[in-house]
Amino acid sequence: MAAQNGKGFRFVFTNNFKAKLKAVSKAGELCVKAEVANANKAAVMVVQEFQQGIRNNRLGLRKLRPATVSAKRRQKMVLPSTPLYGLGDYHRDTLINSLYVRPYGGGHKKTTVAVMVSKRAHHHEGKGKRIRLDALLWIHEHGAFIKRGGTIIALPPRPALRIAWERAIRKVRAQHRAPKMKAALTELLNHQREARLVEMQRYTVQERRILDRHD
């Protein structure tokens, strides 16, 4: 029968019926724990890719306009030319610190994990209402047109989370040896690309041209 020790699994052979029954009853639990461990590893990898990608400006995001960079310099931001960084590591309520990994599942048993987005208010005070981090991340992921008075501000998409997720999934795929798992992860990536194309269809041709001219 399979038993677990501190270093992994070992096989113990016994004629004791109760011992066998106990081992079999725990088999499903051990499998769930293994799956949760794999899911947790992938989720942590997504958060790391997101944070390091923004911090080091390695996600290939659209560059900021010179005027925007100058404004950030006047605010004495540490990395004024780095998209989405803002106050970054120096404040809790920033995009780079907005993701966290949380286990969830039915009842008291946590059967999987998820990458969650904080609902805390963003650090910028501004003159109006403060925006929540999850809403701000959605805007940057998908792009938006924001009306302020008689002015419409165009914010083109800078999908840091999507890019970080795709990079993490590719790394997970490279680590797996099972062909079926590799095929499933490839299908997942392809589905994400198709969803992105559908998302872009919500913009008119004119709106896309406006987004291309703004930061």
C-alpha positions as CSV (number, residue, x, y, z in Angstrom):
1,M,0.0,0.0,0.0
2,A,1.1,3.6,-0.6
3,A,2.1,5.6,2.5
4,Q,3.4,9.1,2.7
5,N,6.6,10.3,4.5
6,G,8.4,13.6,4.7
7,K,10.3,12.9,1.4
8,G,7.4,11.7,-0.7
9,F,5.7,8.3,-1.0
10,R,6.9,4.8,0.0
11,F,5.2,1.4,-0.4
12,V,4.3,-0.7,2.6
13,F,2.9,-4.2,2.2
14,T,0.6,-5.4,4.9
15,N,-2.0,-8.1,5.5
16,N,-3.9,-5.9,8.0
17,F,-7.4,-5.1,6.4
18,K,-7.9,-2.0,8.5
19,A,-4.6,-0.6,7.4
20,K,-5.4,-1.3,3.8
21,L,-8.8,0.3,4.1
22,K,-7.4,3.4,5.7
23,A,-4.7,3.8,3.0
24,V,-7.3,3.4,0.2
25,S,-9.7,5.9,1.8
26,K,-6.8,8.5,1.8
27,A,-5.8,7.9,-1.8
28,G,-8.3,10.4,-3.1
29,E,-7.2,13.0,-0.5
30,L,-3.6,12.5,-1.5
31,C,-4.4,13.0,-5.2
32,V,-6.3,16.2,-4.4
33,K,-3.4,17.5,-2.3
34,A,-1.1,16.8,-5.2
35,E,-3.3,18.7,-7.7
36,V,-3.7,21.6,-5.3
37,A,0.1,21.7,-4.9
38,N,0.5,21.9,-8.7
39,A,-2.2,24.5,-9.0
40,N,-0.7,26.6,-6.3
41,K,2.7,26.5,-8.0
42,A,1.2,27.7,-11.3
43,A,-0.8,30.4,-9.5
44,V,2.3,31.7,-7.7
45,M,4.2,31.7,-11.0
46,V,1.5,33.9,-12.5
47,V,1.8,36.4,-9.7
48,Q,5.6,36.4,-10.0
49,E,5.5,36.9,-13.8
50,F,3.1,39.8,-13.3
51,Q,5.2,41.5,-10.6
52,Q,8.6,41.0,-12.1
53,G,7.3,41.8,-15.6
54,I,5.9,45.2,-14.5
55,R,8.9,46.0,-12.2
56,N,11.5,45.2,-14.9
57,N,9.3,46.5,-17.8
58,R,9.6,43.1,-19.6
59,L,6.0,42.5,-20.6
60,G,6.2,44.3,-23.9
61,L,3.5,46.8,-22.8
62,R,2.8,49.9,-24.9
63,K,5.2,52.7,-24.0
64,L,4.0,55.8,-22.2
65,R,3.9,59.1,-24.0
66,P,6.7,61.6,-23.1
67,A,4.1,63.9,-21.5
68,T,3.0,61.1,-19.2
69,V,6.5,60.3,-18.3
70,S,7.3,63.9,-17.5
71,A,4.2,64.1,-15.3
72,K,5.3,61.0,-13.4
73,R,8.7,62.6,-12.9
74,R,7.2,65.7,-11.4
75,Q,5.4,63.4,-9.0
76,K,8.8,61.9,-8.2
77,M,7.9,58.4,-9.1
78,V,10.8,56.0,-9.0
79,L,10.2,54.4,-12.4
80,P,8.3,57.1,-14.4
81,S,8.7,55.5,-17.8
82,T,7.6,52.0,-16.7
83,P,4.0,51.3,-17.6
84,L,1.6,50.4,-14.7
85,Y,4.3,50.7,-12.0
86,G,3.2,53.9,-10.4
87,L,4.3,53.9,-6.7
88,G,4.9,50.2,-7.2
89,D,6.7,48.5,-4.4
90,Y,6.6,51.5,-2.2
91,H,2.9,51.4,-1.6
92,R,0.5,48.5,-0.7
93,D,-2.4,49.7,-2.8
94,T,-0.8,49.5,-6.2
95,L,-1.3,47.3,-9.3
96,I,1.9,45.5,-8.8
97,N,0.8,44.4,-5.3
98,S,-2.8,43.8,-6.3
99,L,-2.6,40.0,-6.9
100,Y,-2.6,37.2,-4.4
101,V,-3.1,33.5,-4.3
102,R,-6.1,32.1,-2.4
103,P,-7.2,28.5,-1.9
104,Y,-10.9,27.7,-2.2
105,G,-13.3,24.8,-2.5
106,G,-16.3,23.2,-1.0
107,G,-16.8,23.1,2.7
108,H,-13.6,23.0,4.9
109,K,-11.6,21.2,2.1
110,K,-9.8,23.6,-0.2
111,T,-9.7,21.7,-3.5
112,T,-7.9,24.3,-5.7
113,V,-6.4,27.7,-5.8
114,A,-7.0,30.9,-7.7
115,V,-5.2,34.2,-8.5
116,M,-7.3,36.9,-6.9
117,V,-7.3,40.7,-7.5
118,S,-7.5,43.0,-4.5
119,K,-10.6,45.1,-4.1
120,R,-8.8,47.7,-2.0
121,A,-8.9,51.3,-3.3
122,H,-6.1,52.5,-5.5
123,H,-3.5,54.7,-3.9
124,H,-4.2,57.8,-6.1
125,E,-6.4,60.2,-4.2
126,G,-7.3,62.5,-7.2
127,K,-10.3,64.9,-7.1
128,G,-13.0,62.2,-7.6
129,K,-13.8,58.9,-6.1
130,R,-10.9,56.4,-5.6
131,I,-11.1,53.4,-7.9
132,R,-10.7,49.8,-6.7
133,L,-7.6,47.9,-7.8
134,D,-9.7,45.1,-9.5
135,A,-11.5,47.7,-11.6
136,L,-8.3,49.5,-12.4
137,L,-6.7,46.3,-13.5
138,W,-9.7,45.5,-15.8
139,I,-9.4,48.9,-17.4
140,H,-5.7,48.4,-18.1
141,E,-6.2,44.8,-19.4
142,H,-9.0,45.8,-21.9
143,G,-8.6,49.5,-22.5
144,A,-11.3,52.1,-22.0
145,F,-12.6,55.5,-22.9
146,I,-13.1,57.7,-19.8
147,K,-15.2,60.9,-20.0
148,R,-14.0,63.8,-17.8
149,G,-16.2,66.8,-18.3
150,G,-16.2,67.5,-22.0
151,T,-13.0,65.5,-22.6
152,I,-12.8,61.9,-23.5
153,I,-9.6,60.2,-22.4
154,A,-8.5,57.1,-24.3
155,L,-6.6,54.3,-22.4
156,P,-5.3,51.6,-24.6
157,P,-5.0,48.1,-23.2
158,R,-1.8,47.1,-21.4
159,P,-2.7,43.5,-20.6
160,A,0.0,42.7,-18.0
161,L,-2.0,40.0,-16.3
162,R,-2.9,38.2,-19.6
163,I,0.8,38.2,-20.7
164,A,2.0,37.1,-17.3
165,W,-0.6,34.3,-17.3
166,E,0.4,33.1,-20.8
167,R,4.1,33.1,-19.8
168,A,3.4,31.1,-16.7
169,I,1.3,28.5,-18.6
170,R,4.1,28.1,-21.1
171,K,6.5,27.4,-18.3
172,V,4.2,24.9,-16.7
173,R,3.7,23.2,-20.1
174,A,7.5,23.0,-20.6
175,Q,7.8,21.2,-17.2
176,H,5.2,18.6,-18.0
177,R,6.2,15.4,-19.7
178,A,2.7,13.9,-20.3
179,P,1.6,14.6,-23.9
180,K,-2.0,14.9,-22.9
181,M,-1.2,17.6,-20.4
182,K,0.9,19.5,-22.9
183,A,-1.9,19.3,-25.4
184,A,-4.5,20.5,-22.8
185,L,-2.3,23.5,-21.9
186,T,-1.8,24.3,-25.6
187,E,-5.5,24.3,-26.1
188,L,-5.9,26.6,-23.1
189,L,-3.5,29.1,-24.6
190,N,-5.2,28.9,-28.0
191,H,-8.6,29.5,-26.3
192,Q,-7.2,32.6,-24.6
193,R,-6.0,34.0,-28.0
194,E,-9.4,33.5,-29.5
195,A,-11.0,35.2,-26.5
196,R,-8.7,38.2,-27.1
197,L,-9.7,38.5,-30.7
198,V,-13.4,38.5,-29.7
199,E,-12.6,41.2,-27.1
200,M,-11.1,43.5,-29.7
201,Q,-14.3,43.4,-31.7
202,R,-16.1,45.5,-29.2
203,Y,-14.1,48.5,-30.5
204,T,-15.0,50.3,-33.7
205,V,-12.3,51.1,-36.3
206,Q,-12.4,54.7,-35.2
207,E,-12.0,53.8,-31.6
208,R,-9.0,51.6,-32.4
209,R,-7.3,54.4,-34.2
210,I,-7.9,56.7,-31.3
211,L,-6.4,54.1,-28.9
212,D,-3.3,53.9,-31.2
213,R,-2.7,57.6,-30.7
214,H,-2.9,57.7,-26.9
215,D,-1.0,56.1,-24.0
